[in-house]
Amino acid sequence: MRRFRALTASLMTLAVALSLITAESLTSASASAHGRTTVIKVWLADYPFPGYLDQRLQLAEEFNQKYPRYQVEIEAVYHTELPAEVYRAVQEGNPPDVANYYYNATQIARDMRAKNGRPLFVSVEQAIGNRKKILDEKVVLRDLVPHFASYYEYRGDMMSMPVTAMTSLVYANTTILDAAGLSQVPRTWQELERACAAITALPDGPQHCVTWPNHNWFFQQAVAQQGGHLTNNGNGRYARATRTNLLSREMLEYVTWWQRMHEAGYYQYSGVPEDWGSSFEAFVGQQVAFTFDSANQGDTFVEFGRQSGFEVAAGELPYNGQARRHGNVNSGDSLFLRAGLDRRTQDGALAFMQFVNSPENSAGWHQSSSYLPMNRKSVDLLERAGWFADHPAPGVALDQIAASRNSSAGLGMVTGAFDAIQNEMVVAMDDVLVRGANPWWRFKQADANAQRLLNTYNRECIGPGLRDAECFRVGMWG
């Protein structure tokens, strides 16, 4: 498997020390030479975005400078490969102390076992206990945005520390909306449908009105918005998921509305599942007036609109106005703490987690990566600095998340075979849109396929012993 070269923050620290040779650096070097340096191996998920981990690497360097007797070593591992790489490291006897899993691999992480058959990871909340500080770092567990933190809870226990979060929004070409006499971005499916009727009636308007990728993320959003579940046992939050639920009323409401939008000519589909590029190009090329995309795309859409002479506004993702609204789910990453670490190593790892999610560092992460800030106090810092006035999309996203319920429906599912299950939804919808499949029959088949996949995971991927690579499969964009 492809792995990125390990990036060790301590080497950068040493380079600075050698070049400056100050009295302070000599004192720190002497302290490290006479004391025991504790190495903390942190594996972070990497993504195909330029400079994605730059801020994290800088934070590791700062942490090592602040605590000279600790050495945080960051290794970047491509996010789809990380679960399998951790498994390989366990078999070789050198797993990381901290591992960063994408949200759809949460159950995989919880099911990971050490060579002795015990869980590889321990609850972060239990490891922290009721401490207010670890080393000199304030414990920020309760300062995190509640909806972001709650995704990683199991029966009220926060198993891992969230470090990234994202949700979906609608982006609107307000120049076209103005021409159609529309004063606001649609909030519901029904409002969007009416807006599309007005927009496609314009004599010089776009042929189609709205687009979004046929991607599993939007199924998750739509079902959660209506209070539905994709698996039993409270979306896998009260107990392990054992039954899939892709034929729910909430799912069929969404699929049939989507089909109706397509048949009316309002929705533009490229005919290719998970085609984010086509949806992006259709919107910036003014072939449609609306698109659904990630909250971190706000600045990009605004800039493309400016260059092409139209205005762009971000709005909360439209929901079914005929159902009680439960809110939107978020994706992201979290840090898992290896069980069985000595107290000194564990405290250093926990302190680094708090350091990364401090108000200042969380705000800096948002500004450098466009992922949403994790700490509520970092949101306050950004608000006071006027950040959201210049970058409105993340502010809209945070309002959307704040209005979401921390319910098993609103938080979304945690399950084994997550990636395989969600792909069944995408393939089924492609059949509905392109080949005219009946939604009920097609999603009944998808649910049966998903159930077999979940059964296989629960039978073959739990407990000690050697595991097949399929147990650790994570999709490109979950």
C-alpha positions in Angstrom: 0.0 0.0 0.0 1.1 3.5 -0.7 2.2 5.4 2.3 3.4 8.9 2.6 6.9 9.5 4.1 6.8 10.0 7.8 7.1 13.7 8.8 8.7 14.1 12.1 8.1 17.4 13.8 11.1 17.0 16.2 13.5 17.1 13.3 12.2 20.6 12.3 12.5 21.6 16.0 16.2 20.4 16.0 16.9 22.4 12.8 15.6 25.6 14.4 17.7 24.9 17.6 20.9 24.4 15.6 20.5 27.5 13.6 19.6 29.8 16.4 21.8 28.5 19.2 20.2 30.7 21.9 20.7 30.3 25.6 17.1 29.2 25.9 17.5 26.5 23.2 20.7 25.2 24.9 18.8 24.9 28.2 16.0 23.0 26.5 18.5 20.7 24.7 20.3 20.1 28.0 17.0 19.2 29.7 16.1 16.8 26.9 19.5 15.2 27.0 19.3 14.5 30.7 15.6 13.6 30.7 13.7 10.8 29.0 12.1 11.8 25.7 8.7 10.2 25.2 7.8 9.6 21.6 4.1 9.8 20.6 3.4 8.2 17.2 0.4 10.0 15.6 -1.0 8.8 12.3 -3.1 11.4 10.5 -5.4 10.8 7.6 -4.2 12.7 4.5 -6.4 13.9 1.7 -5.7 15.1 -1.9 -5.8 18.8 -1.0 -2.6 20.8 -1.4 -1.1 21.6 2.0 -3.9 19.8 3.9 -1.7 18.8 6.9 0.6 21.8 7.0 -1.1 23.3 10.0 -1.1 20.0 11.8 2.6 19.6 11.2 3.3 23.1 12.5 1.2 22.3 15.6 3.2 19.2 16.3 6.4 21.3 16.1 5.0 23.9 18.5 3.9 21.1 20.9 7.3 19.6 20.9 8.9 23.0 21.6 6.4 23.6 24.4 7.1 20.2 26.0 10.7 19.3 25.2 10.5 15.9 26.9 7.8 14.9 24.4 8.3 14.2 20.7 5.1 14.0 18.6 5.9 12.2 15.4 3.4 12.7 12.7 2.9 10.2 9.9 0.5 11.0 7.1 -1.4 8.0 5.7 -3.9 8.3 2.8 -7.3 8.2 4.5 -8.7 5.3 2.5 -5.6 3.2 3.4 -5.3 4.1 7.1 -7.6 1.4 8.6 -5.8 -1.3 6.8 -2.4 0.2 7.6 -3.3 0.2 11.3 -4.3 -3.4 11.1 -1.0 -4.2 9.4 0.9 -2.4 12.1 -0.9 -4.3 14.8 0.2 -7.6 13.1 3.8 -6.3 13.0 3.7 -5.2 16.6 4.1 -1.4 16.1 0.7 0.3 16.0 0.4 4.1 16.4 -0.4 5.6 19.7 -3.0 7.9 18.1 -4.8 7.1 14.8 -7.0 9.4 12.8 -10.1 7.6 11.3 -12.6 9.1 8.8 -16.1 9.2 10.2 -17.4 6.3 8.1 -14.6 4.1 9.5 -15.7 4.7 13.1 -17.1 1.2 13.6 -14.0 -0.3 12.0 -11.8 1.6 14.6 -14.1 0.4 17.5 -13.8 -3.2 16.2 -10.0 -3.1 15.8 -8.2 -5.5 18.1 -4.7 -5.7 19.5 -2.8 -9.0 19.1 -4.0 -10.1 22.6 -7.6 -9.9 21.3 -8.5 -6.8 23.4 -9.8 -3.6 21.8 -6.9 -1.6 20.3 -8.4 1.7 21.3 -9.6 3.1 24.7 -12.3 5.7 25.2 -10.8 9.2 25.1 -13.4 10.4 27.6 -12.6 7.7 30.1 -8.9 8.3 29.7 -9.3 12.0 30.5 -11.6 11.3 33.4 -12.6 14.4 35.3 -9.3 16.2 34.8 -9.5 19.9 33.8 -5.9 20.0 32.5 -3.5 17.5 31.0 0.1 18.8 31.2 -0.6 22.5 30.7 -3.4 22.0 28.2 -7.0 22.8 29.1 -9.3 19.9 28.5 -11.6 21.0 25.7 -13.9 18.0 25.4 -16.9 20.0 26.6 -16.0 23.0 24.5 -16.4 21.2 21.2 -19.4 22.0 19.0 -22.0 19.5 20.5 -23.1 18.0 17.2 -19.6 17.4 16.1 -18.6 15.7 19.3 -21.8 13.7 19.7 -21.2 11.7 16.5 -18.3 9.9 18.2 -20.2 9.0 21.4 -21.5 5.6 22.1 -24.0 5.3 24.9 -22.9 8.7 26.2 -19.2 7.9 26.1 -17.0 9.9 23.7 -14.8 7.1 22.2 -12.6 9.4 20.1 -11.7 13.0 19.8 -13.1 14.8 16.7 -10.7 17.0 14.8 -12.4 17.8 11.5 -16.0 18.4 10.5 -18.0 19.2 7.4 -21.6 19.4 6.2 -23.5 20.2 3.0 -25.1 23.4 1.8 -27.0 24.7 -1.2 -25.3 27.3 -3.4 -27.4 29.7 -5.4 -26.7 32.0 -8.4 -28.6 35.0 -7.0 -28.3 36.8 -10.3 -30.6 34.2 -11.9 -32.8 34.2 -8.8 -33.3 38.0 -9.1 -34.2 37.6 -12.8 -36.9 35.1 -11.8 -38.2 37.3 -9.0 -37.0 35.1 -6.2 -35.9 37.0 -3.1 -34.4 34.2 -1.0 -32.6 30.9 -1.3 -35.1 28.0 -1.1 -35.2 26.3 2.3 -37.3 23.2 1.5 -37.7 20.7 -1.3 -41.0 22.2 -2.1 -39.7 25.8 -2.2 -36.9 24.6 -4.5 -39.3 22.9 -6.8 -41.4 26.1 -7.1 -38.2 28.1 -7.7 -37.1 25.8 -10.4 -40.5 26.2 -12.2 -39.9 30.0 -12.2 -36.3 29.7 -13.3 -36.8 27.3 -16.2 -39.6 29.5 -17.5 -37.2 32.4 -18.0 -36.8 33.1 -21.7 -33.0 33.3 -21.4 -32.7 31.1 -18.3 -30.8 27.8 -17.9 -32.3 24.7 -19.3 -32.1 23.0 -16.0 -32.3 24.4 -12.5 -30.4 22.4 -9.9 -27.7 19.7 -9.7 -25.9 17.7 -7.1 -23.8 14.5 -7.3 -25.5 11.2 -7.0 -23.5 10.5 -3.8 -24.2 8.7 -0.6 -23.7 11.8 1.5 -27.0 13.4 0.3 -29.0 10.2 1.1 -27.6 10.4 4.6 -28.5 14.1 4.9 -32.1 13.6 3.5 -32.9 10.7 5.8 -31.5 12.4 8.9 -33.3 15.6 8.1 -36.6 13.8 8.3 -35.8 11.8 11.4 -35.2 8.5 9.7 -32.6 5.8 10.4 -30.4 3.9 8.0 -29.8 1.0 10.4 -31.5 -0.4 13.5 -30.4 0.1 17.1 -30.6 3.9 16.7 -28.3 4.1 13.7 -25.9 1.8 15.6 -25.7 4.2 18.5 -27.5 2.2 21.2 -26.0 -1.2 20.1 -24.2 -2.6 17.1 -26.1 -2.2 13.9 -27.5 -5.5 12.7 -30.2 -4.5 10.2 -30.1 -2.0 7.4 -33.0 0.2 6.5 -32.7 1.6 3.0 -36.4 1.2 2.2 -37.7 3.6 4.9 -40.4 6.1 4.4 -37.9 8.9 4.7 -35.6 7.3 2.0 -38.5 6.8 -0.4 -39.8 10.4 0.1 -36.3 11.6 -0.9 -35.9 9.3 -3.8 -39.3 9.9 -5.3 -38.9 13.7 -4.9 -35.5 13.5 -6.6 -37.0 11.4 -9.4 -39.8 13.9 -9.9 -37.3 16.8 -10.1 -35.4 14.8 -12.8 -38.4 13.9 -14.8 -39.6 17.5 -14.8 -36.2 18.6 -16.2 -35.3 20.6 -13.1 -32.5 18.3 -11.9 -29.5 17.9 -14.2 -27.7 14.5 -13.9 -24.5 13.8 -15.8 -25.3 10.1 -15.8 -22.2 9.2 -13.8 -22.5 8.4 -10.1 -20.4 10.5 -7.6 -19.6 13.0 -10.4 -18.7 16.0 -8.3 -16.8 17.7 -11.1 -19.8 17.8 -13.5 -22.0 19.4 -10.8 -19.4 22.0 -10.1 -18.9 22.8 -13.7 -22.6 23.0 -14.4 -23.0 25.6 -11.6 -20.0 27.8 -12.3 -20.9 27.6 -16.1 -24.4 28.9 -15.2 -26.1 25.8 -16.7 -28.1 25.6 -13.4 -29.0 28.1 -10.7 -28.4 25.8 -7.7 -26.0 23.1 -6.6 -25.6 21.1 -3.4 -22.0 20.8 -2.2 -19.7 20.9 0.8 -19.6 23.9 3.1 -15.9 24.4 2.4 -16.6 25.2 -1.3 -18.2 28.6 -0.5 -15.2 30.8 -1.2 -14.5 28.9 -4.4 -18.0 29.3 -5.8 -18.0 33.0 -4.9 -14.7 33.6 -6.7 -15.8 31.7 -9.8 -19.1 33.7 -9.8 -17.2 36.9 -9.5 -15.0 36.1 -12.4 -18.0 35.2 -14.5 -20.2 38.1 -13.5 -22.7 36.6 -11.1 -23.4 36.6 -7.4 -23.4 33.5 -5.2 -25.2 32.9 -1.9 -25.0 29.9 0.4 -28.0 28.5 2.1 -28.8 25.6 4.4 -29.4 22.3 2.6 -33.1 22.1 1.6 -35.2 19.7 3.6 -38.6 18.1 3.2 -41.0 20.8 4.3 -43.8 18.2 4.9 -41.8 16.4 7.6 -40.6 17.5 11.0 -37.0 18.7 10.6 -34.4 16.9 12.7 -31.2 18.5 11.2 -28.2 17.6 9.2 -25.4 15.2 9.8 -21.7 16.0 9.6 -18.7 14.1 8.2 -15.2 14.5 9.5 -12.3 12.7 11.3 -11.5 11.8 14.9 -8.5 10.6 16.8 -8.5 7.2 18.5 -6.2 6.6 21.5 -4.4 3.3 21.8 -5.2 1.2 24.9 -2.4 0.1 27.2 -0.1 3.1 26.9 2.0 4.0 29.9 0.6 7.0 31.8 3.2 9.4 30.6 2.7 8.5 26.9 -1.1 8.6 27.3 -1.1 12.0 28.9 1.1 13.4 26.2 -1.2 12.0 23.5 -4.3 13.4 25.3 -2.6 16.8 25.8 -1.8 16.9 22.1 -5.5 16.3 21.3 -6.5 19.2 23.5 -3.7 21.4 22.0 -5.0 20.7 18.5 -8.5 21.6 19.4 -7.8 24.7 21.5 -9.8 27.8 20.5 -6.8 29.4 18.7 -5.6 26.3 16.9 -9.1 25.2 15.9 -9.7 28.6 14.4 -6.4 28.4 12.6 -7.3 25.0 11.3 -10.6 26.4 9.8 -8.8 29.3 8.2 -6.1 27.0 6.7 -8.3 24.2 5.5 -11.9 25.5 5.3 -13.0 22.6 7.4 -15.4 23.8 10.1 -14.0 25.0 13.5 -14.4 22.3 16.2 -14.3 24.4 19.3 -17.2 26.7 20.2 -14.8 29.3 21.5 -12.9 29.2 18.2 -16.3 30.1 16.5 -16.5 33.1 18.9 -13.0 34.1 18.0 -13.7 34.0 14.3 -17.0 35.8 14.7 -15.4 38.7 16.6 -12.7 38.9 14.0 -15.3 39.4 11.3 -14.3 36.2 9.5 -17.8 35.0 8.7 -18.8 38.3 7.3 -16.1 37.8 4.6 -16.6 34.0 4.4 -20.4 33.4 4.9 -20.7 29.8 3.9 -19.1 28.3 7.1 -21.3 30.6 9.2 -24.4 29.2 7.4 -23.1 25.7 8.0 -22.5 26.3 11.7 -26.0 27.7 12.0 -27.4 24.6 10.3 -25.5 22.3 12.6 -26.5 24.3 15.7 -30.1 23.7 14.7 -29.6 20.0 14.4 -30.8 17.6 17.0 -28.3 15.4 18.8 -30.6 12.4 18.2 -29.8 9.1 16.8 -31.5 10.1 13.6 -29.9 13.6 13.4 -26.4 12.4 14.1 -26.4 9.7 11.3 -25.3 6.1 11.3 -22.3 4.3 12.7 -22.0 0.8 11.2 -19.7 -1.8 9.8 -19.6 -2.1 6.0 -20.4 1.6 5.9 -18.7 2.2 2.6 -20.3 -0.8 0.9 -23.8 0.0 2.2 -23.7 3.6 1.1 -22.6 2.5 -2.4 -25.8 0.4 -2.7 -27.8 3.7 -2.5 -25.8 5.4 -5.2 -26.1 2.5 -7.7 -29.8 2.1 -7.0 -30.4 5.8 -7.6 -28.5 5.7 -10.9 -30.9 2.9 -12.0 -33.9 5.1 -11.0 -32.6 8.2 -12.9 -31.1 6.6 -15.9 -33.0 3.4 -16.5 -36.4 4.3 -15.0 -36.3 1.7 -12.2 -39.2 1.7 -9.8 -37.9 3.4 -6.6 -39.6 1.0 -4.2 -38.4 -2.2 -6.0 -34.9 -0.9 -6.6 -34.3 0.2 -3.1 -35.8 -3.0 -1.8 -33.1 -4.8 -3.7 -30.5 -2.3 -2.5 -31.5 -2.9 1.1 -31.2 -6.7 0.6 -27.7 -6.2 -0.8 -26.8 -3.9 2.0 -28.1 -6.4 4.6 -25.9 -9.2 3.2 -22.9 -6.8 3.3 -23.6 -5.9 6.9 -24.1 -9.6 7.8 -20.7 -10.5 6.3 -19.0 -7.7 8.2 -20.6 -8.7 11.6 -19.7 -12.3 10.9 -16.1 -11.9 9.7 -14.7 -8.6 10.9 -15.3 -8.7 14.7 -13.1 -10.1 17.4 -9.5 -11.3 17.4 -7.8 -13.2 14.6 -6.7 -12.4 11.1 -9.0 -10.3 8.9 -9.7 -9.9 5.2 -8.8 -6.6 3.6 -12.5 -6.0 2.9 -13.1 -5.5 6.6 -11.1 -2.2 6.4 -12.5 -0.8 3.1 -13.1 2.9 3.2 -14.4 4.8 0.1 -12.9 7.9 -1.5 -15.6 10.3 -0.4 -17.9 9.0 2.4 
